[in-house]
Amino acid sequence: MIRTFLFISLTLFCFAASAQTFTTIKQNPITSVKDQHQSGTCWDYATLGFVESEILRTSGKTYDLCEMFVANKDYMDCATHHVRMHGFSQICEGGSADDVFEVIKKYGICPEDAMPAPGSLVGDSLANFEEFMKEMRPLVRYYGTGTNHSYPADTTGLAYIVRTVPGWHIAVQKVIDRYIGKCPESFTYDGKTYTPKTFAASLGIDWNNYISLTSFTHHPFYEDFVIEALHKWRLKPSFNLPIDRLMTILETAIMKGYCVAWGGDVSGVVYENHDGEYVTKSDFNNNGIAKLPPNIVVSQELRQQQWDNWQFTYDHVMLIYGIAKDSDGKKYYMVKNSWGRQYGYKGIWYMSEDYIKLNTTYIYLCKDAVKKKILKP
């Protein structure tokens, strides 16, 4: 989820790609490329970019929504979940598309300039969570592991009463606010005063009209299940489909004018092929191309094998908004990343169809883009 880690991995494992040219087949409107910088918030930037593209699609209006508002609320929710789970849950920078929609439904949203600019509270020009997480993570773990609990003996001698330290959430919220900024209770936008909830309502989006789709064989197809991934702590379910159906839905949605939030693997790990040789899994690199070695045949079985062996992980979220072909006629998907315009094709990546087929953890999109009959056996 953190870009600097991915760059190290990609430097170690990716192979060089020559410059390529692409012909655009379909391109849906998107907002500008953002930079998550030194923060593990790709899920936040990508999904808000997806929301902005949905607003463009439905109204033609352009918004710059505030990633730090979502991060503030989501990290507090994550901390609360961690404490309620007595420390048996993930507490980290990562998240998923579900998090953004749940935050907006629960708390609302605000425009970018309604909060301090990312990084400004720590003397940086972009989001930087290095010092923030050094303080946040151990504090939440302290409150969640039991070391913060008092255990007065029950008078019967048969049980203990466990009490969480009063006001722990206030201490955690103060840390979040100090590094990310305090979320506004109200603000002015285009001459009107809003609360985050009324602003979210004004965007014209039905926040419940979206679906997460996945494809794994360790759960039945055509049913919901919670993907067992570290960064999906919110435990929201995804609908399970065969991978070929998932790919059909993705292509159809793009061609019908819908953008899609994509969660998957870009870490550049290696795997063992059928000849017993270890080869690079992907060519996801700073040149903006993501593709597989030509000898790889993607199947449902290979996806599952690599997921079970931890060779396929969930470590990044981006926005798919178009389809293109290279000079050889090979299909690629056009993807907006959140690493700034200095990487890729000015912030745009081209991911080959087989790369997405192997490396997709889930896609998140509007239900209107999905034909109901394809969700049935």
PyMOL commands that set and color helices and strands:
alter all, ss='L'
color gray80, all
select helices_A, chain A and resi 3-13+42-59+67-84+97-107+112-114+120-122+130-144+168-180+196-202+243-255+300-308+353-359+367-369+372-375
alter helices_A, ss='H'
color red, helices_A
select strands_A, chain A and resi 22-27+187-189+192-194+210-214+224-225+238-240+260-264+270-272+278-280+289-290+316-326+331-336+348-352+360-366
alter strands_A, ss='S'
color yellow, strands_A
deselect
rebuild
show_as cartoon
